[in-house]
Amino acid sequence: MNKSPIFQQLIKLYHQQMVSFHTPGHKNGNIYNSLGYHDFKNNILNIDTTEIPFTDNLFSPMGCIKEAQHRAAEVFGSQETFFLVNGSTSGVYSMIMAATKPGDKIIIARNSHKSVINSVFLGDLDPIFLYPETDDHQGIAMGIDAESLDNLLFNNPDVKAVVITYPTYHGIACDLKKIAEITHKYDKILLVDEAHGAHLGLSNQLPATALECGADGVVQSTHKTLPAFTQSSMLHIQGDRIDREKLRFMLQLHQSSSPSYILMASLDMATMIYQTKGKDLMEKLLESIHYLQEKLLSIEGLHINDKSIIGNYQVKDIDITKLWISHKAKGITGPQLEEKLRSQYSIQLELSNIYGALAITTIGNNKRDFERLIIALQEISKEKGKAPVKEIPPISYKSPVQGCSFKKAIYHEKILIPLDECNGRISGEYLIPYPPGIPLIIPGEIIDKEVIKYIKLLRETGVEVLGPSDGNCQYINIVNT
Ligand SMILES: Cc1ncc(COP(=O)(O)O)c(C=O)c1O
C-alpha cells in the first residue's frame, strides 16, 4: 500500500507539469524560480519553527513579525495589517465578530462566501440579505445595487455593519466607493471580503482596492492572487470604526496557537515581491491578457468576459486577470471545457459551471502559459458539442422568511422528509443551486412552495444543488419543531 498517499499523489500531479490557471498565485513556485528566490524555496524546512528567542510572536508582535506587518500595511495602504495563517476564513470571522456583538443586525451580500454566512452562526447575528444581480446566461453573480443598500440602511437603523464581496470570484467589481459612502453616511461599518483581490493595487487597469474605496476592514487571500502559500492571508484595517483590542482577541480565537512560520514568511515574501516587482510583473501579465483577448476575439462561439460588461448588472469594473471562458454557443459545457483543457492540453483551470469555466491568472504566470491557453482554446473552438447547452430557468431571488436562528437550526434535532412535504418547514441545511452559487435557503429559513418547485426544476435540468445531505435533493433535513 502507498505509505504517504497525499504526498505521492501531489508529486504525481506535479510531474505532469500542468499549466496552472488556478490558485495559489505562485503557480507551483514558478514565480520564485523566475525571480531567482531559490534561497527561499530551498530553506522551507529550515524555517519551520516556533516561538523561540528572536522569532517573535504573531499574537503580540514586537520583532520581525511586527516589522513585516508594518511593511505590509505601508505597501497595501492600510493603517494596520494582521497576518493570517488560517486563511481569509479566519480574517472574515474575526473582523465580523470584532465589529458586532451577539444579537446585532448585519447586512450581508447574499453571494458571500460561506465564511461570511457562517459568521452569522458564530457571532449569533441577525442577518439581512442584499441580493446581487445575476447574469443568468453565464450563471454568475454580478454587482450589488448601492441604492438598495441605502434603502436597507434607512429602514434598519439598528444595523451594525455591511459585508460585501469585492471583487467576486469571477472578477466582478460593484461600485464599492458609493457603497462605502452610503454605509458611512449611516455611520455603519463597511467590511469587505477582498479574498480575490489582493493584487488590485498593482495596476490602474484593475478595479480600485477596497481600502481605496473606503472600507473599514478588508480581508485578502494573499495566497490566491499573489505568491503567498495556501492559507496565508491578510486583514487590513483603517479608521477607528473597528475596535482593535476586540479584533486582536478574535484573531487569537480563530487561529492556531502555533502559527506557521512558513506561511508568515511567505506573506513577507509576497509583500516584498508586490512592493519591488509587482507593478512590472502585472504590466506584463496584462499585456498577455490583452494579447489573448485579441487573438480569441474573432472566434465565433467563444466568449470571454471583458470590460464590455461594465455598466450592466451593477458592474462598476472588472478584474480582467480572471478569465471567464465560455464555449456554450458551441454546445460545450464548462465542465467539458475544463476536462478538455486538462486531459488534452495539460492546462488546469480553477472551476466551472455548466456555462463556462474560470481561469485565474496571476503575476506567477508567464507568456508561455498564455500561448498554450490560446492554442488550446483555438483548437477547442473548432469542435462542436453534441447538443446545445441547456439554459437553466432563472429564479427571481427573494429573502426567505426566517423560521429560527441559524444556530438553533444547526443544534436542533432534524429529520429527513421528502422535498414535496417541506412547504412551511424550517430548513436544517443549505440549498445552494450551482450556478450561480447564491444560497436559495440558509439553515433556519423556511422552505416555501416556490422553492420546492424551483428545486424540482433544477433537478430535472441536472443542475447541482449544494448543501443537502441527500445529493439528489429528494429529501431535505428539516428542523424537527
Ligand atoms: C469570496 C471568498 N471569501 C473568502 C474565502 C475564504 O478564503 P480562504 O480560503 O483564504 O480561507 C474564499 C475562498 O475561496 C472566497 O472565495
The ligand as an SDF file (V2000), in Angstrom:
LIG
                    3D

 16 16  0  0  0  0  0  0  0  0999 V2000
  -15.0430   35.1120   -1.6970 C   0  0  0  0  0  0  0  0  0  0  0  0
  -14.2430   34.2840   -0.7360 C   0  0  0  0  0  0  0  0  0  0  0  0
  -14.0710   34.7190    0.5160 N   0  0  0  0  0  0  0  0  0  0  0  0
  -13.3670   34.0280    1.4280 C   0  0  0  0  0  0  0  0  0  0  0  0
  -12.8060   32.8180    1.1060 C   0  0  0  0  0  0  0  0  0  0  0  0
  -12.0330   32.0720    2.1360 C   0  0  0  0  0  0  0  0  0  0  0  0
  -10.6870   32.2070    1.8600 O   0  0  0  0  0  0  0  0  0  0  0  0
   -9.5720   31.2410    2.4230 P   0  0  0  0  0  0  0  0  0  0  0  0
   -9.5750   30.0520    1.5270 O   0  0  0  0  0  0  0  0  0  0  0  0
   -8.3330   32.0610    2.3240 O   0  0  0  0  0  0  0  0  0  0  0  0
   -9.9300   30.9000    3.8220 O   0  0  0  0  0  0  0  0  0  0  0  0
  -12.9450   32.3050   -0.1990 C   0  0  0  0  0  0  0  0  0  0  0  0
  -12.3540   31.0180   -0.5740 C   0  0  0  0  0  0  0  0  0  0  0  0
  -12.4570   30.5390   -1.6600 O   0  0  0  0  0  0  0  0  0  0  0  0
  -13.6900   33.0570   -1.1370 C   0  0  0  0  0  0  0  0  0  0  0  0
  -13.8830   32.6050   -2.3890 O   0  0  0  0  0  0  0  0  0  0  0  0
  1  2  1  0
  2  3  1  0
  2 15  2  0
  3  4  2  0
  4  5  1  0
  5  6  1  0
  5 12  2  0
  6  7  1  0
  7  8  1  0
  8  9  2  0
  8 10  1  0
  8 11  1  0
 12 13  1  0
 12 15  1  0
 13 14  2  0
 15 16  1  0
M  END
$$$$
